[in-house]
Structure formats: C-alpha cells, structure tokens
C-alpha cells in the first residue's frame, strides 16, 4: 500500500469534506453510477431521518466497505435503519459507523437543489414510504427475472 493512500475517514478529518463519484446503483435515480459527483461533509451532530449518509460497513477482511445510503428510520435504541434509494432491503447501522452526510450532488455540471420542490417530492413520495418502495422494487425485480427467464427459454440454442 502506498504512503499517499488516504481513507475516506482521513479525507473527512483533514479537509472536512469528500468529493467523489459513486460505484453502484443503490442510490438511483438520485445518484447515477460513475456520472454524478457527491459532496460528503464530515458528520457533526446527529443525522436525521431521510439524510443520505456515508457509513463504513464492517467487512470480513477487516477493511470494510464505504456505502452511501439514506436513513429511513431512527430506531428507539438510537441505531439507524438505512437503505439505498434503489434497494428493497436495508440494514441497521450504529452512529459510530456513520462518517459523513451527503450535502450535494452535481449532475451534468449542475448542483441538485436539495431545497427544491422536486427533491422534496422525491423524498416525500419515494424515500419516506420505504415499506411501499421495498414492495414495488421487489415486484420490479420479480418481473425482470420472469422476462429474463422467458427470453432465455425462447432464444437459447
């Protein structure tokens, strides 16, 4: 490993923010893979419901994995139920695993307006009713799997 290697924790501690492009589709349609730029600022205070946060998932190799997902529920025990906007399941995360909060997304050179009406509607009707979202995404996944199986059977040689 190089001496210049910097973890996300180090970057947030040193600069107070991290500017990065994502890998994966779990935060679609808000964040597009390898296209949109995320600005994540160091966490200060307690994150709120519907905040998108950067957290480190414990890994089997000890290195862990960095994930940006949304807080969909704050549990009575103080832990956070977090899920991606394009995911049909979530996970429980302790506050000490949360490193930063998503403060901006830059899409096609323009900053997404987190205070705007479109973003408010997105949060209200897609992110907040997470149980409905999980259900709809499972149905979508099942339909895709069905048509993939049909296509495979029709076109296999």
Buried (B, 14 or more C-beta within 10 A) or exposed (E): EEEEEEEBBEBBEEEEBBEBEBEBBBBBEBBBEEEBBBBBBBBEEEBEBBBBBBBBEEEEEEEBEBBBBBBBBBEEEEBBBBBBBBBBEBBEBEBEBBBBBBEBBBEEEEEBEBEEEEBEEBBEEBBBEBEEBBEEBEEEEEEEEEEEEEEEEEEEE
